[in-house]
Amino acid sequence: MDLSELNELDLGNIANWPLPARIFVISLIFFGVLGAGYWLDTKDQRAQLEKSERKE
């Protein structure tokens, strides 16, 4: 796969993309969801835990 083939990838037909390109896109989505989950949920919980530990 070369760069000219990357320009020809159709977002409407991801099932026919080459395997490395699909793995890359799935990995980006996976790590994006993990990062968003940490940022939106876990970050506040960790801050609250640290505050509670200092209070003890």
N, CA, C and O of each residue as an XYZ file, in Angstrom:
224
protein
N       0.848     -1.181      0.000
C       0.000      0.000      0.000
C       0.889      1.238      0.000
O       1.801      1.351      0.819
N       0.628      2.151     -0.903
C       1.394      3.392     -0.944
C       0.462      4.579     -0.694
O      -0.744      4.415     -0.508
N       1.042      5.761     -0.694
C       0.275      6.957     -0.341
C      -0.847      7.266     -1.327
O      -1.878      7.811     -0.934
N      -0.664      6.932     -2.583
C      -1.730      7.204     -3.551
C      -2.963      6.348     -3.264
O      -4.088      6.779     -3.518
N      -2.760      5.141     -2.739
C      -3.893      4.288     -2.375
C      -4.617      4.828     -1.144
O      -5.824      4.630     -1.003
N      -3.895      5.506     -0.253
C      -4.535      6.092      0.925
C      -5.523      7.186      0.533
O      -6.557      7.350      1.179
N      -5.213      7.924     -0.507
C      -6.116      8.983     -0.966
C      -7.386      8.421     -1.592
O      -8.397      9.118     -1.674
N      -7.341      7.179     -2.029
C      -8.485      6.568     -2.696
C      -9.412      5.829     -1.735
O     -10.425      5.286     -2.176
N      -9.106      5.787     -0.444
C      -9.951      5.080      0.514
C     -11.286      5.798      0.655
O     -11.338      7.020      0.794
N     -12.358      5.027      0.616
C     -13.714      5.565      0.679
C     -14.261      5.388      2.089
O     -14.370      4.263      2.575
N     -14.609      6.499      2.752
C     -15.145      6.421      4.111
C     -16.493      5.716      4.156
O     -16.879      5.201      5.206
N     -17.199      5.683      3.072
C     -18.485      5.009      3.025
C     -18.372      3.503      2.862
O     -19.369      2.787      2.949
N     -17.159      3.024      2.625
C     -16.965      1.600      2.380
C     -15.729      1.108      3.133
O     -14.791      0.594      2.524
N     -15.730      1.264      4.430
C     -14.566      0.918      5.248
C     -14.305     -0.585      5.241
O     -13.165     -1.009      5.435
N     -15.325     -1.391      5.025
C     -15.168     -2.848      5.044
C     -14.200     -3.336      3.968
O     -13.618     -4.411      4.115
N     -14.018     -2.586      2.911
C     -13.117     -3.003      1.837
C     -11.729     -2.380      1.938
O     -10.904     -2.565      1.044
N     -11.463     -1.652      3.004
C     -10.131     -1.085      3.201
C      -9.132     -2.198      3.490
O      -9.524     -3.277      3.935
N      -7.848     -1.952      3.244
C      -6.819     -2.923      3.627
C      -6.783     -3.082      5.154
O      -7.105     -2.151      5.892
N      -6.392     -4.257      5.605
C      -6.397     -4.570      7.029
C      -5.583     -3.583      7.864
O      -6.076     -3.156      8.908
N      -4.364     -3.192      7.470
C      -3.617     -2.235      8.308
C      -4.345     -0.899      8.490
O      -4.281     -0.304      9.566
N      -5.024     -0.432      7.464
C      -5.761      0.832      7.572
C      -6.940      0.682      8.517
O      -7.214      1.582      9.311
N      -7.645     -0.446      8.443
C      -8.773     -0.679      9.353
C      -8.296     -0.792     10.794
O      -8.924     -0.247     11.701
N      -7.188     -1.496     11.010
C      -6.642     -1.631     12.366
C      -6.255     -0.268     12.914
O      -6.507      0.016     14.085
N      -5.653      0.575     12.100
C      -5.251      1.907     12.530
C      -6.462      2.748     12.928
O      -6.442      3.404     13.969
N      -7.500      2.733     12.121
C      -8.702      3.525     12.413
C      -9.397      3.002     13.666
O      -9.836      3.790     14.504
N      -9.499      1.690     13.800
C     -10.124      1.105     14.988
C      -9.313      1.444     16.227
O      -9.888      1.717     17.280
N      -7.989      1.433     16.123
C      -7.135      1.792     17.259
C      -7.331      3.251     17.659
O      -7.399      3.564     18.848
N      -7.423      4.140     16.682
C      -7.667      5.550     16.983
C      -8.988      5.740     17.716
O      -9.068      6.489     18.689
N     -10.014      5.060     17.243
C     -11.322      5.167     17.895
C     -11.261      4.600     19.303
O     -11.792      5.201     20.237
N     -10.617      3.446     19.465
C     -10.515      2.793     20.770
C      -9.814      3.688     21.783
O     -10.321      3.904     22.883
N      -8.647      4.209     21.410
C      -7.904      5.052     22.343
C      -8.591      6.402     22.555
O      -8.465      6.999     23.624
N      -9.305      6.879     21.560
C     -10.084      8.102     21.736
C     -11.195      7.926     22.754
O     -11.434      8.809     23.578
N     -11.875      6.788     22.700
C     -12.940      6.505     23.667
C     -12.349      6.337     25.063
O     -12.912      6.837     26.037
N     -11.218      5.637     25.170
C     -10.566      5.491     26.474
C     -10.152      6.844     27.039
O     -10.374      7.119     28.219
N      -9.561      7.676     26.218
C      -9.143      9.000     26.666
C     -10.318      9.862     27.082
O     -10.250     10.569     28.088
N     -11.389      9.806     26.319
C     -12.582     10.584     26.668
C     -13.195     10.076     27.962
O     -13.659     10.869     28.782
N     -13.201      8.765     28.154
C     -13.726      8.198     29.393
C     -12.926      8.638     30.594
O     -13.486      8.972     31.638
N     -11.609      8.638     30.445
C     -10.765      9.102     31.543
C     -11.020     10.579     31.808
O     -11.193     10.991     32.955
N     -11.041     11.361     30.754
C     -11.175     12.811     30.906
C     -12.519     13.203     31.516
O     -12.582     14.079     32.378
N     -13.582     12.558     31.071
C     -14.918     12.956     31.493
C     -15.365     12.327     32.807
O     -16.195     12.904     33.509
N     -14.837     11.166     33.153
C     -15.344     10.463     34.326
C     -14.269     10.248     35.387
O     -14.429     10.693     36.524
N     -13.211      9.593     35.043
C     -12.218      9.165     36.020
C     -11.424     10.328     36.587
O     -11.052     10.298     37.760
N     -11.155     11.340     35.797
C     -10.351     12.471     36.253
C     -10.982     13.136     37.473
O     -10.288     13.417     38.450
N     -12.278     13.388     37.429
C     -12.969     14.018     38.557
C     -12.989     13.106     39.777
O     -12.860     13.575     40.908
N     -13.148     11.814     39.553
C     -13.162     10.871     40.664
C     -11.804     10.814     41.356
O     -11.732     10.739     42.583
N     -10.734     10.850     40.576
C      -9.389     10.832     41.177
C      -9.142     12.099     41.989
O      -8.545     12.039     43.063
N      -9.589     13.228     41.493
C      -9.429     14.486     42.228
C     -10.213     14.439     43.533
O      -9.725     14.899     44.565
N     -11.406     13.895     43.498
C     -12.217     13.779     44.706
C     -11.575     12.803     45.693
O     -11.613     13.038     46.901
N     -10.990     11.721     45.200
C     -10.304     10.762     46.061
C      -9.105     11.407     46.743
O      -8.912     11.228     47.945
N      -8.303     12.150     46.000
C      -7.151     12.834     46.586
C      -7.593     13.840     47.640
O      -6.951     13.968     48.683
N      -8.667     14.543     47.382
C      -9.197     15.506     48.349
C      -9.646     14.785     49.621
O      -9.390     15.262     50.727
N     -10.309     13.647     49.468
C     -10.759     12.875     50.631
C      -9.583     12.306     51.411
O      -9.618     12.262     52.640
N      -8.535     11.867     50.704
C      -7.353     11.322     51.381
C      -6.633     12.408     52.171
O      -6.139     12.145     53.267
N      -6.565     13.617     51.634
C      -5.930     14.715     52.368
C      -6.741     15.094     53.603
O      -6.183     15.506     54.621
N      -8.054     14.951     53.505
C      -8.934     15.298     54.611
C      -8.751     14.333     55.786
O      -8.890     14.731     56.942
N      -8.437     13.058     55.491
C      -8.225     12.066     56.541
C      -6.978     12.428     57.286
O      -6.595     11.731     58.225
